[in-house]
């Protein structure tokens, strides 16, 4: 249950990496930030919209890692049929872009909590970073704003950063975000404990390792963001509520003009950018901080 070191099982591989860009644990160097972009087999157009806007590609992606210590990968598991058409399509896409992180996980919408655990466990086994971020593939991100914001919390040993919320526990079957274990949260009408919205959140190094070391006994609730918040209940963790991590697409432009670039922008109604594959470029044009913001940032 310790959180200070990571010790993979002897003789057992602790991760599966297909991009070929990163060295293994035996020769790891200290990085600043690992960003995992949660994606699905059906989200090729979303991934392309991210690559064409806020995520560097090719040599720029490698340069970002080497010069800024920032790693970015699309995170995806496997299909129900090993080596099937879905897995082969991802392998082919990765040959082209070299920007995937494959998990030992079977993809499925109702398996997001499990995928989250496996992502953090896999990420800490591959990269030694100060922060680990999870973001959805239908969210716009300003990498410079994200990096400078995280750098302000470096002195804190265990920090959980995101747009904190406390929504209602939905006991009624058939509704979106239904909570099968609603009885654990008290009387009908109660709210969840504070937790970060699932669109984007960041964990400091020790918390990511805590998840890795204790993944087998961390309970999975129906909703991924609730599960993550639950794992830190009872721990000495600082929750940081950063509202720039949940800007609406309708107000991110004026925030940028006012000198306060949003970290993440999306539409609450869609839990992401509505029709993100078609709209990501426009949002990037109006709300993007510009390339210089990241490359000139000192963190």
C-alpha positions in Angstrom: 0.0 0.0 0.0 3.1 2.3 0.0 3.2 5.1 -2.5 6.8 6.0 -2.6 8.2 3.4 -5.0 7.1 1.3 -7.9 8.1 -2.4 -8.0 6.8 -4.4 -10.9 6.6 -8.2 -10.4 9.9 -9.9 -11.1 10.0 -11.5 -14.5 6.7 -10.0 -15.6 6.3 -7.2 -18.1 4.6 -4.2 -16.6 3.4 -2.7 -19.8 2.8 -3.1 -23.5 4.1 -0.3 -25.8 3.6 -0.3 -29.6 4.8 3.2 -30.6 8.5 2.5 -30.4 9.3 6.0 -29.3 9.9 5.5 -25.6 12.6 3.6 -23.7 11.7 1.0 -21.2 11.8 1.4 -17.4 15.5 0.4 -17.1 16.6 3.6 -18.8 13.8 6.0 -17.8 14.5 9.7 -17.3 12.4 12.1 -15.3 9.6 13.7 -17.3 7.3 16.5 -16.5 4.0 15.3 -17.8 2.3 12.3 -19.4 -1.0 13.0 -21.1 -3.2 10.0 -22.0 -6.0 10.8 -24.5 -8.9 8.3 -23.9 -10.2 7.1 -27.3 -12.2 4.3 -28.8 -12.1 2.1 -31.9 -14.8 4.2 -33.6 -13.1 7.5 -32.9 -10.7 7.8 -35.9 -12.2 11.1 -37.0 -11.9 12.5 -33.5 -8.3 11.5 -33.2 -7.5 13.1 -36.6 -9.2 16.3 -35.4 -7.0 16.3 -32.3 -3.8 15.7 -34.4 -4.7 18.5 -36.7 -5.2 21.0 -33.8 -3.7 20.9 -30.3 -1.6 17.7 -30.4 1.8 17.8 -32.1 2.6 15.1 -34.7 5.7 13.3 -35.9 9.0 15.0 -35.1 7.1 17.7 -33.1 5.7 15.0 -30.8 9.2 13.7 -30.2 10.6 17.2 -29.7 8.0 17.9 -27.1 9.1 14.9 -25.2 12.8 15.6 -25.5 12.7 19.3 -24.9 9.8 19.8 -22.6 9.4 16.4 -20.9 5.8 16.0 -22.1 4.5 12.7 -23.5 1.2 12.5 -25.3 -0.5 9.3 -26.4 -3.9 8.1 -27.5 -4.9 5.4 -25.0 -6.8 2.3 -26.1 -7.1 -1.4 -25.2 -8.1 -4.3 -27.4 -11.2 -5.7 -29.1 -13.0 -8.7 -27.9 -11.4 -10.7 -30.7 -7.5 -10.7 -30.2 -5.8 -9.6 -33.4 -9.2 -8.9 -35.1 -10.1 -6.1 -37.5 -10.4 -3.5 -34.8 -6.9 -4.2 -33.4 -5.4 -4.3 -36.9 -6.8 -0.9 -37.7 -5.2 0.6 -34.6 -1.9 -1.0 -35.4 -2.0 0.4 -38.9 -2.9 3.8 -37.7 0.0 3.6 -35.2 2.5 2.7 -37.9 1.5 6.0 -39.5 1.5 8.3 -36.5 3.4 6.5 -33.6 1.2 8.0 -31.0 -0.7 5.2 -29.3 -0.4 3.6 -25.9 -2.1 0.1 -25.9 -3.5 -1.3 -22.7 -4.1 -4.9 -21.6 -7.8 -4.1 -21.5 -10.9 -5.1 -23.4 -12.6 -1.9 -24.7 -16.2 -1.2 -23.7 -18.1 1.9 -22.5 -19.1 0.3 -19.2 -15.4 -0.5 -18.6 -14.1 3.0 -18.3 -13.3 2.7 -14.6 -11.2 -0.4 -15.2 -9.6 1.3 -18.2 -8.7 4.3 -16.0 -7.0 2.1 -13.4 -5.0 0.3 -16.1 -4.0 3.5 -17.8 -2.4 5.0 -14.7 -0.8 1.7 -13.8 0.6 1.3 -17.3 1.7 4.9 -17.5 3.8 4.9 -14.3 5.5 1.7 -15.4 6.5 3.3 -18.7 7.3 6.9 -17.7 8.6 8.5 -14.6 6.7 11.8 -14.6 5.7 14.5 -12.1 2.1 14.5 -13.4 -0.2 12.1 -15.2 -3.2 13.5 -17.1 -6.3 11.8 -18.5 -8.3 13.7 -21.2 -11.1 12.6 -23.5 -10.6 12.8 -27.3 -13.5 15.2 -27.8 -12.0 17.9 -25.6 -9.8 20.9 -26.7 -6.7 21.4 -24.7 -4.2 24.3 -24.5 -1.0 22.5 -23.6 0.9 25.7 -22.5 -1.9 26.6 -20.1 -2.1 23.1 -18.7 1.7 22.8 -18.2 2.1 26.2 -16.5 -0.9 25.5 -14.2 0.4 22.1 -13.1 3.9 23.6 -12.5 2.4 25.8 -9.8 1.6 22.7 -7.7 5.0 21.1 -7.8 5.7 21.6 -4.1 2.6 19.5 -3.2 3.3 15.8 -2.7 -0.2 14.4 -3.4 -2.4 16.6 -5.5 -5.6 15.8 -7.5 -6.4 18.6 -10.0 -9.5 19.1 -12.0 -12.9 20.8 -12.3 -14.4 19.6 -9.0 -18.1 18.8 -8.8 -20.6 17.0 -6.6 -23.6 15.8 -8.7 -26.6 13.9 -7.6 -26.5 10.1 -7.1 -29.0 8.8 -9.7 -30.8 5.8 -8.4 -33.4 5.5 -11.2 -32.6 2.7 -13.7 -32.4 3.6 -17.3 -31.2 7.2 -16.9 -27.8 8.3 -18.0 -25.1 8.0 -15.3 -27.3 5.6 -13.3 -25.5 4.5 -10.1 -26.3 0.8 -9.4 -24.7 1.2 -5.9 -26.6 4.2 -5.0 -27.4 2.8 -1.5 -23.8 3.2 -0.5 -24.2 7.0 -0.7 -26.9 7.3 1.9 -30.5 8.4 1.5 -32.3 9.1 -1.8 -31.4 12.5 -3.2 -27.9 12.6 -1.7 -24.9 13.9 -3.8 -21.6 12.3 -4.5 -18.4 13.4 -2.7 -16.3 16.0 -4.5 -14.5 14.7 -7.6 -13.1 16.0 -10.8 -15.1 15.9 -14.0 -14.1 13.1 -16.3 -13.2 15.2 -19.3 -9.8 16.1 -18.0 -8.0 15.7 -14.7 -4.4 15.5 -13.4 -2.7 13.4 -10.7 0.7 13.9 -9.1 3.2 11.2 -9.3 2.5 9.6 -5.9 -1.2 9.3 -6.6 -0.7 7.6 -9.9 1.7 5.1 -8.2 -0.9 4.6 -5.4 -3.4 3.5 -8.1 -0.8 1.2 -9.7 0.1 -0.5 -6.5 -3.5 -1.0 -5.3 -5.4 -1.4 -8.5 -6.6 -4.9 -7.6 -8.5 -3.7 -4.6 -9.7 -0.3 -5.7 -13.5 -0.5 -6.2 -15.0 0.4 -9.6 -18.2 2.4 -9.6 -20.4 2.7 -12.7 -19.0 6.2 -13.5 -15.2 6.6 -14.0 -14.9 10.1 -12.5 -16.7 8.9 -9.3 -14.5 5.9 -9.1 -11.3 8.1 -9.3 -12.6 10.4 -6.6 -13.5 7.4 -4.4 -10.0 6.0 -4.5 -8.7 9.1 -2.8 -11.3 9.3 0.0 -9.5 8.8 3.3 -6.1 9.7 1.9 -4.1 12.9 2.6 -4.8 14.4 -0.8 -5.2 18.0 -1.8 -8.1 18.6 -4.2 -7.5 21.5 -6.5 -10.5 23.0 -8.2 -9.3 24.6 -11.4 -12.3 26.0 -13.4 -10.1 26.6 -16.4 -10.2 22.8 -16.9 -13.9 23.0 -17.8 -14.6 26.0 -20.0 -17.5 26.0 -22.3 -16.9 26.4 -26.0 -19.0 29.5 -26.0 -16.8 31.4 -23.6 -13.3 30.1 -24.2 -12.7 32.8 -26.9 -13.4 35.8 -24.6 -11.4 34.2 -21.9 -8.4 34.0 -24.3 -8.8 37.6 -25.3 -8.9 38.6 -21.6 -5.5 36.9 -21.2 -6.8 33.8 -19.4 -6.5 30.9 -21.8 -8.7 27.9 -20.9 -6.9 24.7 -20.2 -9.8 22.5 -21.5 -12.9 23.4 -23.5 -16.0 21.3 -24.2 -19.8 21.4 -24.2 -21.5 20.3 -21.0 -24.5 19.1 -22.9 -22.4 16.6 -24.7 -19.9 15.8 -22.0 -17.4 16.8 -24.6 -17.4 19.0 -27.7 -20.6 18.4 -29.6 -19.7 17.0 -33.0 -16.0 17.4 -32.1 -14.6 15.9 -35.3 -16.3 18.7 -37.3 -15.9 21.5 -34.8 -12.4 20.9 -33.2 -10.6 23.0 -35.8 -12.9 26.0 -35.4 -12.6 25.9 -31.6 -8.9 25.7 -31.9 -8.8 28.7 -34.2 -10.9 30.8 -31.7 -9.7 29.4 -28.4 -6.2 28.1 -29.0 -3.4 29.8 -27.2 -1.0 29.5 -30.2 2.2 27.3 -30.5 4.5 29.8 -28.8 2.6 29.5 -25.5 3.8 26.0 -25.0 7.3 26.2 -26.5 8.1 29.5 -24.6 6.7 28.3 -21.3 9.3 27.8 -18.6 8.4 25.0 -16.3 
